[in-house]
């Protein structure tokens, strides 16, 4: 019986053409480097209940500062606030600055980290180990969102259907937008309560 020849593929040709050296970089792993990117993000999900409380206090503080933001002009403070928001949320949640933050309803797991940028739950390709089908070394953002939301006080918020991402709001401050919207609702409620 004769052995059939191994098929020639581009990968096998590349391996043969690669120069052979004795040098092997120590302690270098693409997987390890990649995992460092989402270690803090997973920490945030595990501590979602505490971060929910912090987020609520922060939102209340920003709403108290609405007169200041209004006096200075929301457009004028957008730059500095966006700078702080990008760095704080970028570090904690790997924020993509979509301008429409839903962390408080997704268990402190940013859905924009999903390679498919799904805003309303996982795709059908979540692996058996709970990792992403597109990036196999990354835990699925939506599996993490569900786990984080179950620890939060407002744990039913994850069931709310999110609107599609409005790309025109990308790279803007969600903190200021949320504050302005909350202030407008508060003022509207005040005018309906007072008789004319």
C-alpha positions as CSV (number, residue, x, y, z in Angstrom):
1,X,0.0,0.0,0.0
2,X,1.4,3.4,-0.9
3,X,1.0,6.5,1.1
4,X,-0.9,9.3,-0.6
5,X,1.1,12.5,-0.9
6,X,0.3,15.3,1.5
7,X,-1.7,18.1,-0.3
8,X,0.3,21.2,-0.9
9,X,-1.3,24.2,0.7
10,X,-0.3,27.9,1.0
11,X,0.3,27.4,4.8
12,X,2.7,24.4,4.2
13,X,4.6,26.4,1.5
14,X,4.9,29.3,4.0
15,X,6.3,27.1,6.7
16,X,8.9,25.6,4.3
17,X,9.9,29.1,3.1
18,X,10.2,30.6,6.6
19,X,13.9,30.9,7.7
20,X,14.8,28.5,10.5
21,X,16.4,30.1,13.6
22,X,17.1,29.0,17.1
23,X,15.5,32.2,18.5
24,X,12.2,31.7,20.3
25,X,10.8,34.7,22.0
26,X,10.3,34.0,25.7
27,X,7.0,34.6,27.4
28,X,5.2,35.9,24.3
29,X,1.7,34.7,23.7
30,X,-0.9,36.3,21.4
31,X,-3.7,34.9,23.6
32,X,-2.1,36.3,26.8
33,X,-1.6,39.7,25.2
34,X,-5.2,39.7,24.0
35,X,-6.7,38.5,27.4
36,X,-5.1,41.5,29.1
37,X,-7.4,43.7,27.1
38,X,-10.6,42.4,28.8
39,X,-9.4,41.5,32.3
40,X,-10.7,44.8,33.7
41,X,-13.9,44.5,31.7
42,X,-14.6,41.1,33.3
43,X,-13.8,42.6,36.7
44,X,-16.4,45.3,36.1
45,X,-19.0,42.7,35.3
46,X,-18.2,40.8,38.5
47,X,-18.7,44.0,40.5
48,X,-21.7,45.2,38.5
49,X,-23.9,45.8,41.6
50,X,-21.3,48.1,43.2
51,X,-20.7,49.9,39.9
52,X,-24.4,50.3,39.4
53,X,-24.6,52.2,42.7
54,X,-21.5,54.3,41.8
55,X,-23.0,55.0,38.3
56,X,-26.3,56.1,39.9
57,X,-24.5,58.5,42.3
58,X,-22.5,59.9,39.5
59,X,-25.6,60.4,37.3
60,X,-27.3,62.2,40.2
61,X,-24.2,64.5,40.7
62,X,-24.2,65.3,37.0
63,X,-27.9,66.1,37.1
64,X,-27.2,68.5,40.1
65,X,-24.5,70.1,37.9
66,X,-27.0,70.7,35.1
67,X,-27.3,74.4,35.8
68,X,-23.5,74.7,35.6
69,X,-23.4,72.7,32.3
70,X,-26.2,74.9,31.0
71,X,-24.5,78.2,32.0
72,X,-21.2,77.2,30.5
73,X,-22.8,75.7,27.5
74,X,-23.1,71.9,26.8
75,X,-21.1,72.3,23.6
76,X,-18.2,74.0,25.5
77,X,-17.9,71.4,28.2
78,X,-18.3,68.5,25.7
79,X,-14.5,68.3,25.0
80,X,-13.2,68.0,28.6
81,X,-16.1,65.7,29.7
82,X,-15.7,63.5,26.7
83,X,-11.9,63.2,27.4
84,X,-12.6,62.1,31.0
85,X,-15.4,59.8,29.9
86,X,-13.3,58.1,27.2
87,X,-10.5,57.3,29.7
88,X,-12.6,56.2,32.6
89,X,-15.1,54.1,30.7
90,X,-12.4,53.0,28.3
91,X,-10.3,51.6,31.2
92,X,-13.2,50.0,33.1
93,X,-15.5,48.8,30.3
94,X,-13.4,48.9,27.1
95,X,-15.8,51.6,26.0
96,X,-16.1,52.4,22.3
97,X,-17.6,55.9,22.7
98,X,-20.9,55.1,20.8
99,X,-22.5,58.0,22.6
100,X,-25.5,55.9,23.7
101,X,-24.3,54.1,26.8
102,X,-26.5,51.2,28.0
103,X,-24.1,49.8,30.6
104,X,-26.6,50.2,33.4
105,X,-29.0,47.8,31.6
106,X,-26.4,45.4,30.3
107,X,-24.7,44.3,33.6
108,X,-21.8,46.8,33.1
109,X,-20.8,44.9,29.9
110,X,-20.5,47.2,26.9
111,X,-22.4,45.6,23.9
112,X,-20.2,47.6,21.5
113,X,-17.4,45.2,22.4
114,X,-19.3,42.5,20.5
115,X,-17.6,42.0,17.2
116,X,-21.0,42.2,15.6
117,X,-22.0,45.1,17.8
118,X,-25.3,43.5,18.7
119,X,-27.4,45.6,21.1
120,X,-30.1,43.1,22.0
121,X,-28.6,39.9,23.1
122,X,-26.1,37.3,21.8
123,X,-26.0,35.9,18.3
124,X,-26.6,32.2,17.6
125,X,-22.9,31.5,17.6
126,X,-21.9,31.6,21.3
127,X,-19.5,28.7,21.9
128,X,-20.3,26.0,24.5
129,X,-17.7,27.5,26.8
130,X,-19.4,31.0,26.7
131,X,-16.8,32.5,24.4
132,X,-17.4,34.5,21.2
133,X,-17.7,32.8,17.9
134,X,-15.8,35.5,16.1
135,X,-13.0,35.9,18.7
136,X,-12.7,32.5,20.4
137,X,-10.5,33.7,23.2
138,X,-12.9,36.4,24.3
139,X,-15.8,35.7,26.6
140,X,-19.1,36.6,24.9
141,X,-20.1,40.1,25.8
142,X,-23.7,39.1,26.1
143,X,-23.1,36.1,28.4
144,X,-21.2,38.5,30.6
145,X,-24.0,41.0,30.4
146,X,-26.5,38.5,31.6
147,X,-24.2,37.4,34.5
148,X,-23.6,41.0,35.5
149,X,-27.3,42.1,35.2
150,X,-28.4,39.3,37.5
151,X,-26.3,40.8,40.3
152,X,-27.8,44.3,39.8
153,X,-30.8,45.9,41.6
154,X,-32.3,46.8,38.3
155,X,-31.7,43.3,36.9
156,X,-34.8,43.4,34.6
157,X,-33.4,46.3,32.6
158,X,-31.5,43.9,30.4
159,X,-34.8,42.7,29.0
160,X,-35.6,46.1,27.5
161,X,-35.2,46.3,23.7
162,X,-32.4,48.8,22.8
163,X,-32.6,51.0,19.7
164,X,-30.1,50.5,17.0
165,X,-26.9,52.6,17.3
166,X,-27.2,56.1,15.9
167,X,-23.8,56.5,14.3
168,X,-24.1,60.3,14.3
169,X,-23.7,60.2,18.0
170,X,-20.4,58.3,17.9
171,X,-17.5,60.1,19.7
172,X,-19.9,62.2,21.8
173,X,-20.5,62.2,25.6
174,X,-23.2,59.9,26.7
175,X,-22.9,61.4,30.2
176,X,-23.8,64.9,29.0
177,X,-26.6,63.6,26.7
178,X,-28.2,61.6,29.6
179,X,-27.9,64.5,31.9
180,X,-29.6,66.9,29.5
181,X,-32.4,64.4,28.8
182,X,-33.0,63.8,32.5
183,X,-33.0,67.6,33.2
184,X,-35.5,68.1,30.4
185,X,-37.8,65.3,31.8
186,X,-37.5,66.8,35.2
187,X,-38.5,70.3,34.0
188,X,-41.3,68.9,31.9
189,X,-42.7,67.0,34.9
190,X,-42.5,70.2,37.0
191,X,-44.5,72.2,34.4
192,X,-47.2,69.6,34.2
193,X,-47.5,69.5,38.0
194,X,-47.9,73.3,38.5
195,X,-51.4,74.6,37.5
196,X,-51.4,77.4,35.0
